[in-house]
Amino acid sequence: MYSPEHIRAWKKITEAVHAEGGYIFAQMWHTGRLAVSACLGGRKPLGASSLKLENWKQRFTPVGYVPTEEPKEMTLEDIQDTIADFVHASKCAIEAGFDGVELQGGNGYLLEQFLNPKVNNSRKDRYGGQRIANRARLTLELLEAVSAAVGADRVAIRISPFNYFQMPETHPDPVADFSWLLEKIDQMGLAFVEIMQPRAEMIISASARLELVKEAARARGVPEDQLDWEVSLQPFRKALKQTVLFSSGAFDGENWIEPIESNVLDGVVFGRQFISNPDLVERLRNNWKLSPWNMQTFYTPGPVGYVDYPTYSVKNGEGLNGTDEPVEVPLQTLKL
Ligand SMILES: Cc1cc2nc3c(=O)[nH]c(=O)nc-3n(C[C@H](O)[C@H](O)[C@H](O)COP(=O)(O)O)c2cc1C
């Protein structure tokens, strides 16, 4: 988001959300080594190092499926330019009416590439090396710069310490490194931090995914009696003493209550359930059944699979006749 046209277009959306009493944050990404030159006007993608993402096909390019490419290790100038881009995009987002911005610090994108010592493996400057203080420097500098521009209480970050998605290297010491990072972030007065669950997964089941994460923890020597702690958000909750903590990953109509009641989380984030249940909040409030999502329409262009799932409405207009028998009514296509 960088031009007046982008701001004008997004205003319609933020206004629609605010008209319904909602809040909306814009997520700010830099894809780093996940980008391909076909989408960058022929330029090389940038990365924490020149390490290429192996065995991962990229999608959504104008020329179809394109393999990943060797990135250019970012220079100090590239880093400064990137920070300036984030600041500019964040200011645009606020001008467009977003309530805040969330930096994408997970899912294998640029910030996670810097945080992971297996990917950030060759830099000799203050953004590289084995020390987490160096690998986390870009994330912290970005948060500081964006906070200075739009106010820390309008800034959030999403992280995925147990990530495999677009990151086959997986973090070798997620609890130590991300606890360190979160202790620093906790001093910044951010709007919230969002951490993906170790079980978060789109292809295999959440339980199979959790087992994989536990297996990886065993492999790096975590004793059996510490596994449940190490493969959980509890260490991160401990690191965040004063910051609101949200989490996402395989929450459904039932499992979202316990982590909030037990104070591990301040709020839960729904992804796929929100896609297939446009009135998700109402359904959870009323304990109505949730509709299943259709994976075939994820990550496809156009409105299908995004704005055409039905709401769960009460028969004869808001249940005024006393019946609570539900009927499904089609959601109106969003007019932008
Ligand atoms: C179609 C689709 C698009 C997504 N886009 C993003 C995105 O832009 N940024 C992001 O951080 N996560 C994105 N996600 C991941 C979700 O935010 C969420 O973390 C993931 O679906 C797991 O949570 P869930 O089990 O509640 O779905 C996307 C997921 C889907 C299905």
The ligand as an SDF file (V2000), in Angstrom:
LIG
                    3D

 31 33  0  0  0  0  0  0  0  0999 V2000
   -7.1400  -18.0670    2.0890 C   0  0  0  0  0  0  0  0  0  0  0  0
   -6.2090  -17.7940    3.2300 C   0  0  0  0  0  0  0  0  0  0  0  0
   -5.4280  -16.6310    3.2180 C   0  0  0  0  0  0  0  0  0  0  0  0
   -4.5620  -16.3540    4.2660 C   0  0  0  0  0  0  0  0  0  0  0  0
   -3.8420  -15.1900    4.2290 N   0  0  0  0  0  0  0  0  0  0  0  0
   -3.0260  -14.8930    5.2620 C   0  0  0  0  0  0  0  0  0  0  0  0
   -2.3030  -13.6610    5.2810 C   0  0  0  0  0  0  0  0  0  0  0  0
   -2.4250  -12.8350    4.3910 O   0  0  0  0  0  0  0  0  0  0  0  0
   -1.4960  -13.4210    6.3350 N   0  0  0  0  0  0  0  0  0  0  0  0
   -1.3710  -14.3060    7.3740 C   0  0  0  0  0  0  0  0  0  0  0  0
   -0.6240  -14.0250    8.3260 O   0  0  0  0  0  0  0  0  0  0  0  0
   -2.0480  -15.4630    7.3890 N   0  0  0  0  0  0  0  0  0  0  0  0
   -2.8690  -15.7760    6.3780 C   0  0  0  0  0  0  0  0  0  0  0  0
   -3.5620  -16.9570    6.3840 N   0  0  0  0  0  0  0  0  0  0  0  0
   -3.3750  -17.8820    7.5230 C   0  0  0  0  0  0  0  0  0  0  0  0
   -4.4100  -17.5950    8.5870 C   0  0  0  0  0  0  0  0  0  0  0  0
   -4.2410  -16.2860    9.0930 O   0  0  0  0  0  0  0  0  0  0  0  0
   -4.3200  -18.5520    9.7600 C   0  0  0  0  0  0  0  0  0  0  0  0
   -3.1180  -18.3710   10.4580 O   0  0  0  0  0  0  0  0  0  0  0  0
   -4.3900  -19.9860    9.3330 C   0  0  0  0  0  0  0  0  0  0  0  0
   -5.4830  -20.1730    8.4820 O   0  0  0  0  0  0  0  0  0  0  0  0
   -4.5070  -20.9060   10.5680 C   0  0  0  0  0  0  0  0  0  0  0  0
   -5.5700  -20.4880   11.3610 O   0  0  0  0  0  0  0  0  0  0  0  0
   -7.0090  -21.2280   11.2370 P   0  0  0  0  0  0  0  0  0  0  0  0
   -6.7740  -22.6300   11.6990 O   0  0  0  0  0  0  0  0  0  0  0  0
   -7.9110  -20.4450   12.1590 O   0  0  0  0  0  0  0  0  0  0  0  0
   -7.4370  -21.1720    9.8180 O   0  0  0  0  0  0  0  0  0  0  0  0
   -4.4530  -17.2540    5.3500 C   0  0  0  0  0  0  0  0  0  0  0  0
   -5.2430  -18.4080    5.3710 C   0  0  0  0  0  0  0  0  0  0  0  0
   -6.1100  -18.6740    4.3260 C   0  0  0  0  0  0  0  0  0  0  0  0
   -6.9540  -19.9230    4.3910 C   0  0  0  0  0  0  0  0  0  0  0  0
  1  2  1  0
  2  3  1  0
  2 30  2  0
  3  4  2  0
  4  5  1  0
  4 28  1  0
  5  6  2  0
  6  7  1  0
  6 13  1  0
  7  8  2  0
  7  9  1  0
  9 10  1  0
 10 11  2  0
 10 12  1  0
 12 13  2  0
 13 14  1  0
 14 15  1  0
 14 28  1  0
 15 16  1  0
 16 17  1  0
 16 18  1  0
 18 19  1  0
 18 20  1  0
 20 21  1  0
 20 22  1  0
 22 23  1  0
 23 24  1  0
 24 25  2  0
 24 26  1  0
 24 27  1  0
 28 29  2  0
 29 30  1  0
 30 31  1  0
M  END
$$$$
